[in-house]
Amino acid sequence: MRTKRLSQFGQQLFFVGPAFAFFALVMIIPFLMGMYYSFTDWDGVSGQVSWVGFANFTKMFANDPDFWTSFWFTVRFTLLGVILVNAVGFFLAYFLTKPLKTRNLLRTIFFMPNVIGGLLLGFIWQFIFIKGFAALGDVTGWSFFQLPWLGDATTGYWAIVLVFVWQYSGYLMVVYIASLSNVPKEVLEAAEIDGANRFQVLKSIIAPLIMPAVTVCLFLAISWSFKMFDLNLSLTKGGPFKSTESVALNIYNEAFLNNRYGYGTAKALLFFVIVAGISLLQVWFTKSKEVEA
């Protein structure tokens, strides 16, 4: 019996051990080191590290309006981004599960933006907003294309939301397509025979049955929205006057531009706790709404 247990442990160690070691090296150890540095005043360069306790967190709450401005921007961006990217992703999936001749081509087209890197995508859209929209505005005379899309706090916010939804809705579309494909056809046919219209079928049958996919998609969208960095950096760089600066960009600037690595990791730790709490609440709530087919 003991030999069998040792054999099973050896097999688990052989298959799981390398992956766990790599995960610990890349994720767990840096996270624990970040927790330590959040209680120091390390500048990220020198070998001198001084323990300051909760001074970084006290400063964050008492004397750092830029951080809370970026946090409020991130919250507003997340609320709108999560709703829109899930709504667009679901309705794309809903229509592309219909018997359309070009649905495979359309699925590929809508998924393609997710393949492009965030920084490259941001620079492409920066050119579109500055040059492309200006040219369209000159041709059509529409004031919509002549707005200062990346030069104003309001339009900059909407520009980032637009590109974010355009990039990630295709990925969520694939998740929703997989879930919609597993909805029992017999249930849908029975509802149609009973006289239910499309909206009633969508609300009372399809929506409850795809809640596992909703749980996953909401979790992914919340994670993407809160940690949004590359689009922010490439489109607006947080401007004008830090009005469109996300928390991730604020932490990056604090740690690597201002050389306050300890203070930056303190912000990151607080941000991690907040996002983890929100994600856990979201998963708990949506899991409670799931039903079995």
Buried (B, 14 or more C-beta within 10 A) or exposed (E): EEEEEEEEEEEEEEEEEEEEEEEEEEEEEEEEEBBEBBBBBBBBEEEEBEEBEEBBBEBBEEEBEBBEBBBEBBBEBBEBBBEBBBEBBBEBBBEBBEEEEEBEEBBEEBBEBBEEEBBEBBBBBBEBBBEBBBEBBEEEEEEEBBBEBBBBBEBBBBBBBBBBBBBBBBBBBBBBBBBBEEBEEEBBEEBEEEEBEEEEBEEEBBBBBBBBBBBBBBBBBBBBBBBBBBBBBBBBBBBBEBBBBBBBBBBBBBBEEEBBBBBBBBBBBBBBEBBEEBBEEBBEEBEEEBEEE
